[in-house]
């Protein structure tokens, strides 16, 4: 790869989209220039783009490209962020590059076509505070760039083989599902937490971000002859998790469990196949880079709505039996009836549950992997699947309450954002941070 690639970012899907073009935008092979406010909707199977003065119709798709890429931009109103998370809301967001509309499932899909280095300026500022330490910003620029390029390459390989990724294994007794960005056929990456946060040019607020992206231009992590699929999460909880425990069963030598400290923690047995060791780990507060309450450091990683979360390293959630059984049904899970138990079946090396057996008066089922567990047991998502269950009270042989005691925030694979922020504050360089979390990897420059 010798030139900077252009990527396609999925911004949102909706029946109607209000947007504005600031600058001179054109449609391919059209003479007319477009600027000002418009509304896009589907009408009689076609895309209708309407301003206050005029309306246009297009068949399958339409793309508006700017005359001046460095100064022109477009704004989309009511863009959802934090979808299905506890901070979900809508924002007005502005973007560089082209805006494209197409129809899928009777909704408009809005796509931003943009050069990857420009995209990264926003991602780094959307994923964390743009005033973060320089080394942390550099580290994140490298992994955000590499993660996306790895996904694009993976999609090309699957299409060449005419394969579709399988992410569901289901029997009468077991439901194992995981979620990955292969869901996206029309674009390379989405703009929300499911992929990488990308919230437009309004997030680009400091020279530090520009310096970090420029300084690491084209840099990615490599393992042998492939770009590393550089995953990351908010807080590993003390130990990062193996790739195959969160996604498909194809281990990656650079995404292996890493103790988030210079030294192995004292007074803990890390064999979490023994449930008592997992309980002791979650009940404890082992030393780790991500075990911090320093608000100044946390503010570098946790944006305003993320800071609504204060108990990410160790946390607790409590449900009545009726609340939890009803919640599972509401989230699309089976009706277990009155819940009898939540039994750990398999844990990863960070103590995250890979499989959880749920028993009730009507049904027994083992579920996994980590995100499916988190999804079914919370109105949004549990912070992580590293938890154990305390049963409280009894009525007619069933527990009255379930208390979930947990550790960490996110899947825990790869770089721990809070841990990396602490490492940068301690004086580690960006390459030292990267090679701490991505073992067996090297850093290369692609373009």
WOLINMO-V644391 format. One record per helix or strand of 3 or more residues. SS is the DSSP state (A for helix, B for strand). FROM is the first residue (numbers start at 1). TO is the last residue. If there is no record, write none. Layout:
BEGIN
ss=SS from=FROM to=TO
ss=SS from=FROM to=TO
END
This chain:
BEGIN
ss=B from=6 to=14
ss=B from=16 to=27
ss=B from=33 to=43
ss=B from=46 to=50
ss=B from=55 to=58
ss=B from=61 to=66
ss=B from=73 to=81
ss=B from=89 to=95
ss=B from=98 to=104
ss=B from=107 to=115
ss=A from=116 to=127
ss=A from=134 to=160
ss=B from=168 to=170
ss=B from=174 to=177
ss=A from=181 to=183
ss=A from=201 to=203
ss=A from=207 to=215
ss=B from=219 to=223
ss=A from=243 to=245
ss=A from=275 to=283
ss=A from=295 to=301
ss=A from=306 to=308
ss=B from=314 to=320
ss=A from=321 to=330
ss=B from=339 to=347
ss=B from=353 to=360
ss=B from=364 to=368
ss=A from=370 to=376
ss=B from=387 to=392
ss=B from=401 to=407
ss=A from=417 to=425
ss=A from=430 to=437
ss=B from=442 to=445
END
